[in-house]
Amino acid sequence: METTATITASALDPIDTAIIIGFLVLVTVVGFAMSNTASEGVDDYFLGGNKIPWWVLGISTAASNFDMSGTMIIVAMVYELGYRGFLVELRGGVGLSLAFLMIFLGKWLRRSRVMTSAQFMRFRFGTDRPGQVAHIVSAVAQSVLALGMIVYFCVGSGKFLEFFLPWDSRVCTLIMVAVGLAYTLMSGLYGVVFTDVLQMIILGITAIYITVKGFNADITQYVNMQSWYELSVTVPDEMKTDLMKINSAFEFFGICIAFYLFRTMLEGMGGVGGYTDQRFFAARNEREAGLLTLESIFISLLRWSMVAGLVALGYKMVASGDPSMTMSIKAIQASAENVLPAVIASYIPVGFKGVVIAGLVAAAMSTFDSTLNAGASYLVMDIYYTYLKPNASPEQLVRASHLATCALAGVGALIGFTIGSINEVWQYITIALGPTMFIPLVLRWYWPRYNGWGFAWGTGASMLVAITLKGLINLGYLTWLSPMYFLFPIIFGVSLIASIIATYTTAPVDDEVLMGFYMRINPAGLWAPYADQAVARGLITRAERAERYLEKAYDLIGVCLSVPFQFCALVATMAFVFHDWEKFAISFLIALCTAFGLYFFWYRGLKSVEKCEEEDARYGAFSK
């Protein structure tokens, strides 16, 4: 979806420009105010010293997932396909992995007591050669993914701001990068999460305002095609033209959705890495890891209500044919990616337009700063400190963090200048590059025999294949693989086969390392022999082993409730804005029933702060 029409920047009043500039100055000042706290050491710079309250981390998690570029794509998908566009965004925009993180994955990450997703590999596979190789491969892979997300930010933010500012997308990107880099550089995770709270306040105001305007527009007056309102994996003939305009890969729509759902389930079971994992590593305890995720799920409703409001206003604009909105209408007709900026340019009044744009800029900044901080942690803690300069002082590590942060931002901006479509970047990250780690990340939790060589070969081989095939496709070769759901099975298969072969042809992980992993995490899967061994060695009692099994049973019930809860809550939110009362009633009822189930099977089972501290002290010494 290429942008071929523009909206003149003259629509932006000086007062709106002043509000936007004021917001950028404010977040920079907040970052500066946090700089002293974050400069005490890398624990503070990357994890906030594990002192940040859960509700701040929850808001930050939601804000980081509420990005501008992704919102532009989601609005485009829903505008063209209705509820089917929501199903498309199971590929990443829905954030369904939060349902898994809330129930069990978040607490497992917190129990690991590591600083980065790559550092986790040394805890899981040991510190011998296989563990070190897995650690390095993970650090490189996570750094590449972080760079991809930074490129995604640069492309989307530039395309959005060029609608309103008198410069092209490259200049707009540089402005955003400079501001985001400034406060992330100064304040680390402290600055990231506390500016995210400020940004989320502005985002919330923006989302509520657009939701109300979209609800009042009543989309049923402008969309009379019944198939647009169907939550279905089949596509009627009258919609296929619009479907192909978005992406020819969606021709086999049902296959796409099944693939996206499978991808999401893998992501939820194994983890997502990056800034998401960082929030759980930074949590004060495992109870707060669960609570911050629940908060994030509720806040995400604002994003989808805003999406629905933007879609309704986009249809109203095109149907009106208002001559004063000619440029905006042409922009939407050229590309559905333009719905978001076109609606803002034409429907938001002077004065509040600056607040709305500042809110969307905040959405972009929150993703950028989180990715930048997490990406720098891999380069500094997992490569520089672990292998290049293990005797580095805290001051040297902070300086190295500053250099790594600048390098990631600069390279990301340069690559972003060469890419034209936001959806192109998003698809590559979510469907081709990201899945290279899905199988290794899943196997590390559930299969004790899985070792460092399996992780390294599974991740490295599939990432090499993903980058090579994408390069060949871009050069005009193997074009039949261009639909991403054709590429995914190859990446998936290479990762799985390489993981299994490498694991079975090399030595298993040392039993003491695996025992330490079991004792600290209590993972699901094939760990029963280690539970029995722990009892035999007097590490836990039989009653405690039974409690551990019961916890996993409740986790299974909880995730069977949390997935439909999140899915239906989001659908109900959209249906409300669309005046789709039947779908709203059904979705809301399912969400309400599963919420009651979650209260009994998840919330009441959350450990107290005292219990968390007691277990941290008791099991924390294992595999340190």
KEBATOR-207326 format. One record per residue: x, z, y of N, C-alpha, C in turn; residue in one letter. Coordinates in steps of 0.2 Angstrom, whole numbers, plus 5000, padded with zeros to 4 digits. Last residue first. Layout:
N
XZYXZYXZYA
...
***
This chain:
624
511251984902511451974909512151944909K
510552004890510851934891510951934899S
509752144895509852104890510052034893F
509352224906510052224904510252174898A
508052224907508452184912509152184910G
507252314900507452244897507952204901Y
507152424909507252434901507552364898R
506952384922507452424920507652424913A
505752314919506352274922506952314921D
504952414915505152364910505752324913E
504752484927505052514921505252464916E
504252394936504852424937505152454931E
502952374929503452314930504152344931C
502452494930502552474924503052414924K
502252504944502752554941502952524934E
501352404947502052404950502552444946V
500452364932500552404938501252394940S
500052204925500452264925500452294931K
498452134922499152134926499452204926L
497252144916497852154912498552144915G
496352114925496352184923496952194919R
496651974926496752014932496752084929Y
496251914912496951914916497051964921W
495051944907495551924902496251924906F
494251984918494252024912494852014908F
494451874927494451944929494551994923Y
494151764920494851784922494951854924L
492751774918493251774912493951794914G
492451754932492251814928492751824922F
492951614933493251674937493051744934A
492051554924492751554922493151614927T
490851564932490951584926491651604923C
491251484944491051554944491151594938L
491551364939492051394942491951474943A
490251324935490851334930491351374933I
489551324947489351374942489951384936L
490251224954490251294956490051344951F
489851114946490551134947490651204949S
488451114948488751114941489451144942I
488351104962488051164958488351174952A
489050984965489251054968488951104964F
488350894959488950904956489250964959K
487150904967487150914959487850934957E
487550874980487350944978487250954970W
488550814989488350794982488150854979D
489050815002488350825001488050804994H
490450815003490050755002489350755002F
490650955004490850915010490450845009V
490350984990490051014996490050975002F
491350904983490650894983490150924988A
492550974986492350904989491650884988M
492251104980492451094987492251024990T
492051064967491451094970491651084978A
493351024964492850974963492250994967V
494051144964494151094969493651034969L
493351214954493351244961493551184966A
493651144943493051144945492951174953C
495151164942494851104942494151094946F
495151304941495451274947495151204948Q
494351324929494251364936494551324941F
495051254919494351234922494151264928P
496251334920496251264921495551244923V
495851474916496151454923496151384925S
495451474903494951484909495251464915L
496551444896495951404894495351414899C
497351544901497451474903496851434901V
496751664894496751654902496851584904G
496951644881496351644883496251624891I
498351654882498051584879497351584881L
498551784886498851724890498451654888D
498051854875497651854882497951794886Y
499051824866498351804865497951804871A
500151884873500151814872499451784870K
499752024872499851994878499851914878E
499752034858499152044862499152004868L
501152034856500751984853500051974856Y
501452154863501752084865501352024862R
500852244855500652234862500852174865E
501552234843500852224843500652204850A
502752284848502752214846502052194845R
502352414851502552374856502552304854E
502152464838501552464842501752414848A
503452454832502952414830502352404834R
504652464846504252494841503752444838T
506152384850505452394851505152424845I
507452404844507352384851506652394854L
507752434831507452484835507452474843G
507952324823508552354826508352414831R
506652294819507152314814507752354817A
506152244831505852304828506352334823V
506952134832506952184837506652244835A
506552054821507252084821507252134827Q
505252024824505352064818506052094819D
505551944835505052004836505252054830A
506251844829506551884834506151954836Y
505251784821505851814818506251864823P
504351734832504151794827504751824824A
504451624840504951684841504751744837W
503951494843504151514837504651574837L
502751534856503051494852503351524845G
503051634871502651604866503051554861A
504251764876503951694876503451684870P
504751884882504251884877503851814878N
505951904891505351854893504751864889I
506851994886506651994893506051954894R
506851974872506652044874506452044882M
507151834871506551864868506351924871Y
508451844876507951804879507251824877F
509151924867509051944874508551904878G
509051844856508751904856508651934863M
509851734861509151724859508751794859L
511051804861510851764867510051754866V
511251834848511251884853510951864860E
511351714841510751754840510751814845D
511851564850512051634847511451674847D
511051414846511251464851511351534848V
511751314833511251344837511451394842P
512851164834512651234832512151264836A
512150994832512551044834512351114833T
511150914827511850894825512350944828T
509950964832510050974825510750954823Y
510050934846509951004844510151014836T
510150794846510750834849510650904846A
508950764841509550744837510150784840I
508050814851508050844843508650824840I
508450754863508350824862508450854855S
508250624860508850644861508950724861A
506850624858507250604852507950624853I
506350664870506150694864506650684859L
506850564879507050634880506950674874S
506350444874507050454874507250524875V
504950474876505250464869505950474869G
504850484890504650534886504950534879F
505250354894505650414896505550474891I
504250284887504950264885505350324887I
503050334893503250344886503950324884P
503350284907503350354905503450364897F
503150154908503850174909503850254906L
501750134908502150104903502850134903F
501350204919501150234912501450194906Y
501750134929502150184928501950214921M
501949954929501450014928501850074926P
503249884926503149914932502549964933S
503549824914503549894914503349924921L
503549694917502949714913502949794912W
504749664923504249684927503549704923T
506149654918505649694915505049714919L
506749614935506849614928506349664925Y
506849634949506349574946506449574938G
507449744954507749674954507449614951L
506549844950506549824957506949754958N
506849844937506149824939506149804946I
508149894937507949834934507349804936L
507850024942508249974946508149904944G
507050084932506750074939507150024943K
508050084922507450044921507050024928L
508950174927509150114926508550064925T
508150294929508450264935508650194934I
507750314916507250314921507550274927A
509050334909508550274907508050264913V
509450444915509850384915509450324914L
508550534911508550524918508950454919M
508650534897508050514900508150494907S
509950584896509850524893509250494897A
509850714902510350664905510150594903G
508850784894508850774902509250714904T
509450784881508750764883508550744890G
510750824883510650754881509850734882W
510450964888510850914891510750844890A
509651014877509351014884509750954888F
510551004866509850974866509550964873G
511551084871511651014870511050974870W
510951214871511151184877511251104877G
509551204859510151224862510351194868N
508151264849508351214854509051244858Y
507751364841508351324839508551274844R
506651414848507251454848507851414846P
505451344857505851324851506551364852W
504851374870504451384864504851374857Y
505651354881505251414881505051424873W
506351234879506751294881506351354880R
505251134878505651154872506051224873L
504951114892504451144888504851174882V
506151054897505851114900505351154896L
506250934889506750994889506551064892P
505050874894505150894887505750944886I
505350854908504750884905504850914898F
506350784914506450854912505850884909M
505750664917506450664913506550734911T
504650674926504550684918505250684914P
505250634939505050704937505050714929G
505350494938505950534938505850604936L
504050444935504650414932505250474932A
502950514941502850484935503450454931I
503450574953502950614949502850584942T
504350484959504450554958504050584953I
503550364959504250364956504450444954Y
502450394967502350374960503050384956Q
503050424979502750474976502650464968W
503650304983504050354982503750414978V
502450224984502950204979503450264978E
501650294993501450294986502050274981N
502350255005502350325003502150334995I
503350115007502750145005502850215002S
504750075011504150065015503450095013G
506450125013505750125009505150115013I
507550155020507450085017506850075013T
507450275026507450225031507350155027F
507750365015507050355017506950295022G
509150365015508750335010508050315012I
509350445027509550375026509250335021L
508650565024508450525029508650455029A
509450605013508750595012508450555017G
510750625019510650575014509950555013V
510350735028510650675030510550615025G
509850835019509450815024509650745027A
511050865011510450835008509950805013L
511950905021512050845017511450815014A
511351025026511450965031511550905027C
511451105014510851085017510851025022T
512851105012512451075007511751055010A
513251185024513451115023513051075018L
512551305021512351265027512651195027H
513151345010512451335010512251285016S
514451365014514351315010513651295009A
514151485022514351425025514351355021R
513751565011513251555017513451485020V
515051575005514451545001513851525006L
515851635014515951565012515351535009Q
515251765015515251715021515351645019E
515451815002514751795004514751755010P
516851714995516551774998515851755000S
517251644979517051634986516751694989A
517751634966517951694970517751694977N
517351514961516951574959517151634963P
517251364965517551424969517151484967K
516751284955517251254960517651314963L
515751334947516351304944516851284949Y
514851424954514951434947515651404945T
514951374968515051444966515251454959Y
514551234966515151254970515351324968Y
513451234956514051194956514651224959I
512551334958512551304952513151264951D
512551374972512551424967512751394960M
512551244979513051294981513051344975V
511651154973512351124975512751184976L
510551234972510851204966511551184967Y
510251264985510451324981510751294974S
509851154991510451174993510751234988A
508551144986509051094984509751114985G
507851244992507951254985508551204983A
507951205005508251265004508351274996N
507251085004507951085007508251145005L
505951115000506451074996507151074998T
505551195011505651225004506051185000S
505651095021506051155022506151195015D
504651005017505350985018505751045018F
503451075016503751045010504451025011T
503351115030503351165024503651135018S
503250985037503851035037503951085032M
502050945033502650905031503250945031A
501251035039501151025032501750995029A
501551025052501751085049501751075041A
500950905055501750915055501950975051V
499750955054499950905049500750905049L
499651035065499551065058499751015053G
499950945075500451005074500351035067A
498750875075499350845073499950895071I
497850985079497850945072498450915070V
498351005092498351065086498351035079V
498150885098498850915097498850965092G
496750885098497150835094497850855093K
496250975106496350995099496650945095F
496650885117496750955117496850985110G
495450765114496050785118496050865118V
494650765098494650765105495250785108P
494650655085494850725087494950725095I
494450525082493850565082494050635084Y
495550435083494950415086494350465086S
496650495077496750455083496050445087A
496150545065496450585070496450555077I
495850425059495350475060495550515066V
497150375057496650335061496050385063A
497850465049498050455056497550415060P
497050445037497150505040497350495048L
497050305034496350335036496550405039V
498150235030498050245037497450285039N
498050205017498550255019498450275026E
497250095016496950155015497350215017A
497649965026497850005021497450075021S
496849875034497449855032497749895026A
495749955037495649895033496249865030Q
496350045045496050075039495950015034I
496749965056497250005052497050025045A
495549925061495949875058496549905054K
495050055066494750015060495149965057I
496050075076495950115070495650085064S
495749965084496349975081496350015075M
494349995088494549935084495249935081T
493650095094494050115088494350055085M
492950035104493450085106493850105100S
491949975097492449935100493049975102P
491350035081491450045088492050015091D
490850015068491149955072491249965079G
490350115059490150115066490350045070S
491050105047490350085048490050075055A
492250155050492250085049491550065049V
491850295053492250255058492150175057M
491350335041490950335047491250285052K
492450335033491950285032491450285038Y
493250435039493450365039492950315037G
492450545038492550515044492850445044L
492550555024491950545027491950515034A
493950575023493650525019492950505023V
494150705030494450645032494150575029L
493350785021493150775028493450715031G
494150785009493450755009493250745016A
495350845014495350775012494650745012V
494850965017495050925023495050855021M
494551015005494051005009494150965015S
495851015000495450964997494750955001W
496451115007496751045007496250995005R
495751225004495751195011495951125011L
496051254991495451224993495351195000L
497351314992497351244991496651214992S
496951444993497151414999497151334998I
496751474979496251474984496351444990F
498051454974497551414972496951414977I
498751554981498951484982498351434980S
498251664975498151654982498251584984E
498751654962498051654963497851634971L
500151664965499851604963499151594964T
500251794969500451744974500151674972L
499851864957499451864963499651814968L
500951834948500351814947499851814953G
502051894955502051824954501451794952A
501652024956501551994962501651914961E
501952064942501252064945501152024951R
503352044942502951994939502152004941E
504052074959503952094952503452044949N
504352004970504652074969504552094962R
504951834969504451884969504751954968A
505951734968505951784974505451834974A
505551664957506251704956506251754962F
504451614963504351664957505051704956F
504951524972504551574974504451624969R
505751434964506051484968505651534971Q
504851354957505151404953505451464958D
504551274969504051314966504351374962T
505751204972505551264977504951304974Y
506251164956506251164963506051224967G
505151174941505751174945505751174952G
504051174934504151114938504751114942V
503551204916503851224923503951164927G
502951194904503651194904503951224911G
501551184905501851224900502551234900M
501351104916501151174917501451214911G
501950984912502251014918502051094918E
501050954902501750964900502051004906L
499850934909499950994904500651004902M
500250824917500050894920500150944915T
500350724907500950744911500850814914R
499050724903499550744898500150764902F
498450674914498250744912498750764907L
499050544915499150594920498950664918Y
498550484903499250494904499350554909F
497150484906497350524900498150534901A
497250404917497050464918497250514912I
497750274912498050314917497850384918C
496750244903497350264900497750304905I
495650224912495650274907496250294904G
496150104919496050164922496050224918F
497049984919496850024913496750094915F
497349964933496849914929496549944923E
498250034939497650064938497150024934F
499249944943499349984937498750024935A
499049894955498849854949498849894943S
498349994967498849984963498649944956N
497449954978497850014978498450004973I
496749844974497149844980497549904981K
496249874962496849834962497149834968M
495149944967495649984962496249944962L
494349854973494649904977495249944973D
494049774962494349744967494749794971T
493249864954493949844952494349814957K
491949904958492549944961493249914959M
491149824951491149814958491649854962E
491349854937491549794940491649794948D
491750034935491249974935491549914939P
492850124925492750094932492350034932V
493050284918492850214917492750184924T
493150414920493750374919493650304917V
492250494933492250454927492950424926S
491250554943491850584941491950554934L
490450444955490550464948491150494946E
490250394967490150474967490250494959Y
490350264966490950294970490850374969W
489250214960489850224956490450264960S
488350204970488250254966488950274962Q
488650154986488750134979488850194975M
488450194999487850194995487950174988N
489150275011489350255005488750255000V
488450315023488950265023489150235017Y
487750425021487450375025487850315025Q
488550515014487950475010487650425014T
489350585022489550525020489050485016I
489150675035488650655030488850585027D
489650725047489650655046489150635041A
489750865044489250835048489150765048N
490850855036490250875033489650855037F
491850825045491650775039491050795036G
491850935053491650865056491450815051K
492251035044491551035047491350965050V
493550985041492950995036492250995039T
494150985053494050925050493550925044I
494251135054493951085059493751025056Y
494851175043494251195044493851145049I
496151115045495751095039495051115040A
496651175057496551105056496051085051T
496651305052496251285058496051215058I
497651285042496951315041496451295046G
498751245050498451205045497751225043L
499051365057498851305061498551255056I
499351445046498751465051498551405055I
500451385040499751385037499151405041M
501451405050501151335049500451335045Q
501551545048501351515054501051445054L
502051535035501451575036501151545043V
503151455036502651435032501951465034D
503951545043503751485046503151455043T
504151625031503851655037503651605042F
504851545022504251575021503851595027V
506051495030505551455027504851485026V
506651615034506351575039505851525036G
507051665021506651705025506251655031Y
507751565015507151575013506651615017L
508751515030508651515023507851525021G
509051515044508651575041508551575034S
509751395049509851465052509551525047M
509251295041509951305041510051375043L
507851295044508051305037508851325037T
507951265058507751325056507851345049Y
508551125057508751185061508551255059A
507851045048508451065047508751125051L
506651035056506651065050507351095047G
507250965067506851025068506851065061V
507750845061508150885065507850955066A
506650785054507250815050507650865054V
505850755065505650795060506150835056M
506750655071506450715075506250775070I
506850565061507450595064507250665067L
505550515061505850545055506450585057T
505450445073505050505072505250545066C
506450345071506550395076506150465075V
505750275061506450305060506550365065R
504550225066504550285061505250315060S
504750215084504550185077504650245072D
503850295098504450275094504250245087W
502850365105503050305107503750275104P
501650445093502250445097502550375099L
500650405084500550445090501050455095F
501150335073500450325076500350355083F
502250395069502350335074501650305076E
501950495061502050515068502050455073L
501750435048501250475052501350475059F
503050385045502450335046501850375049K
503750495045503950445050503350395051G
503250565035503250595041503350545047S
503450485023502850505026502750525033G
504950475023504450415023503850435026V
505350605022505550565028505150505028C
504750655010504550685017504750635022F
505450575001504650565002504450595008Y
506650625003506550555004505850545006V
506450744997506650745004506550675007I
506150714984505650744988505850744996M
507450664980506850624980506250644984G
508150784981508350724986507750674986L
507650854971507550874978507650824983A
508050774960507350774962507250804969L
509450794961509150724962508450724964V
509450934959509650904965509450834967S
509050934945508650964951508850944958Q
510150864940509450834939508950864945A
511150954942511250884945510450854945V
510751064935510851074943510851004946A
510651024922510051044926510151044933S
512050994920511550944920510850964923V
512551124921512751074926512251014926I
511851194910511751214917511951164922H
512251124899511551124901511451144908A
513651154900513451084901512651084903V
513551294898513751274904513551194905Q
513051294885512651324890512851304897G
514051234878513451204878512951234884P
515151334880515151264883514451224883R
514351494885514851454881514751374884D
513351564890513851544894514451514891T
511551524885512251564884512751534889G
510351474886510751444881511451484880F
509651564895509351534889509751514884R
510651584905510251644903509951624896F
510951454909511451504906511151564903R
509751404914510051384907510551424904M
509551474926509151494920509451464914F
510251394935510551454932510151484926Q
509251304937509851284934510151344931A
508351374945508051344939508651324934S
509151524952508951454952508651424945T
509251654950509151634957508951564957M
508451764938508951724940508851694947V
507551844930507951874935508551834937R
506551824921507251794919507751824924S
505351864926505651904921506451884920R
504951754933505151814936505551864932R
504551664923505151644927505351714931L
503551734917504151724913504651704917W
502651734927502951804925503551794921K
502251594928502551634934502951694932G
501751574915502351544917502651574923L
500451634914501051654910501651634913F
499451624925499351654919499951684915I
500051544935499651604937499551654931M
500551434929500951474933500651544934L
499351364925499851394920500251444923F
498851334938498351374933498851404927A
499751254944499651324946499251364941L
499651134938500151174935500051244938S
498851064947498551094941499051144937L
498950984959499351044958499051094952G
498450874963497950924962498350994961V
499550784964499150804970498750864969G
499950744951500350794955499950824961G
499050674943499750664943500250704947R
497850694947498050744942498850734941L
497450594956497950644958498050704954E
496550524949497150494949497650554951V
495450614951495750614945496450584945L
495150584965495350644963495650654956F
494750444963495350464966495650534965G
493550474957494050444953494750454956R
492750504968493050554963493550534959Y
493350364977492850424976493150474972G
494150264979493950264973493450324972L
494550254993494450194989494050204983E
494650384997494350345001494150274997Y
495550444987494850464987494350414991V
496750374991496450364984495650384984M
496950415004496850345002496550334996A
497050555002496450535006496350455005V
498250554995497650574992497050554996I
499150505005499050464998498350484995I
499050605014498950535016498750495010M
499550715007498850715009498650645011T
500850675005500450684999499650675001G
501350685018501350625015500850625009S
501050825021500750775025500750705021M
500750955009501150905013500750855016D
500551075002500051045007500451005012F
501451144996501151094992500651054996N
501851235005502351185003502051134999S
500751315007500951275012501451215010A
500751384994500151334996500351285002A
501951454996501851404990501251354992T
501651535007502151485007502151435002S
500651615002500451565008501051515008I
501451684993500851644991500651594996G
502351745000502551694996501951654993L
501451835007501851785011502151725006V
500951904996500451865000500851815005W
502151974991501851924987501351874992W
503452005003502852015000502451954997P
505151994999504651965003503951984999I
506252044993505952094997505352065000K
507351974986506751994982506352054986N
508151914996508351984993507752014989G
507751784998507551835003507651905000G
508351694991507851724988507551784992L
509351624999508951584994508351624991F
509851725007509751655010509351615005Y
509951845000509551845005509351765008D
510951794991510351824988509751824994D
511951764999511551704996510951734993V
511951865014512251845008511751795005G
511551885027511951935024512251915017E
510851795034511551775034511951835030S
509551825036509651785030510451775029A
509551915047509351935040509551895035T
509951825057510351875055510151905048N
508851725057509551705055509951765053S
507551745062507751765055508451755053M
507651685075507451765074507651785067A
507751555071508251585074508251665074F
506451535066507051525062507651555065G
505751545078505551595072506151595067V
506151435085506351505087506251555082V
505651335077506351345078506551415080T
504351355079504551365072505351375073V
504251325093504051395090504351405084L
504551195095505051245098504851315094V
503451135088504151125085504651175088L
502451185097502451205090503151195087F
502751115108502751185108502851215101G
502550985104503251005106503351075106I
501150985103501650975097502350995098I
500751025116500651065110501051055104I
501150905123501450975124501351025119A
500350815117501050805116501450875118T
499150855122499250855115500050855114D
499350835136499250905134499350915126I
499550695137500050745138499950815136P
498650615123498650645130499250685131D
498750475114498950545114499050565121L
498550345115497950385114498150455114A
499750275116499450295122498850335121S
500150225104500350295105500050315112A
499050125094499450135100499550205102T
499250105077498750125082499250145088I
499549955067499750015071499250035076T
499649885051499349895057499549955061A
500249895039500349825042499949835049T
500949985026500649995033500749925037T
500549945009501049945015500649955021E
500450004994500050005000500450005006M
***
